[in-house]
Amino acid sequence: MDALIILAIIAFWFCMLLCLKHFWSYLNGKRSILSHVSDLTQIDPYERKKKKVDRRAAFFQKITKYADDFTDLGQRINFFSENHMVAEWLRKSGNPLKLTVERFQGLKIFLFLAGFFIGILAIIIGLPFSQYMIIGIPILGYFLPILYMKREVKNRQDLIRQDLPDFLDTVSTSLQAGVSLDQALREVIRHFDGPIREEFTRFNNEIDLGIARERAYRELLLRNDNPEFQSLIKALIQGMNLGVPIAKTFKIQAENLREIRQEQVKELAAKASPKVTLVTTFLIAPVSILMIAGLMIMNMLLGDNSILNLL
């Protein structure tokens, strides 16, 4: 009977691994087919990605609609999340979940109360460490939206920093070929996917609506705190006011940005050396010494010329 149970368990896990393998193959095949269809029909992958993000935001708004009942309380209890800070986070993160400042303030209170009820339920059920859960989970629920927004802001600015050199080079080449700045931006951003495209698409839309170019540049500065991106926009404003050729501005900024990235890589490499030395000193060296000492002690006790044989 025990052998049958063991064989059934082995067969179950074998079938589970087989199902996972075929499911992974299905996902890869689906991804390749969608990519092939997009290439044939010239569907922009960015638009499909944007629709998916919009669907996720709509679903999130449906499940968090009860947070609107706590907006007033959330605006009064604003530890580490004052209204102007929240507005800045939403603006610089691109607001992927389509939150307002009021709903964000209500969401953290809603998650705090939900965490409190989860802690009470854990105490009733008798889960381990439930006495800590009733304190820890509400605090985690309160700070979870704050941490999420800060992470989104950092990720967005990192993506801008990553794509900016290639973007500058491409725009500079288009401008040197005689294309106007607006037309160059419209054509170049079609080949990028991420915050760079979102920001300059919004910039072009603002220009089309009649907003002054300098004001549109200022809005770009408000939405992004990346130093390299801000340096580019400030150089464009200065060049526009002083009459400096735009193509030259983009080219100089691209060269400066690549030099800055090289210096940052050198700085990270220099910082890595002491960390490697620290790990070697406090982890690898003691373990190696203990292994050698252990072999010596085993040889002394269990070897041919061990101390026990001499006694």
Summary of the structure (lengths in Angstrom):
residues: 311
radius of gyration: 29.2
end to end distance: 52.9
largest distance: 99.6
contacts: 818
relative contact order: 0.05
helix: 86%
strand: 0%
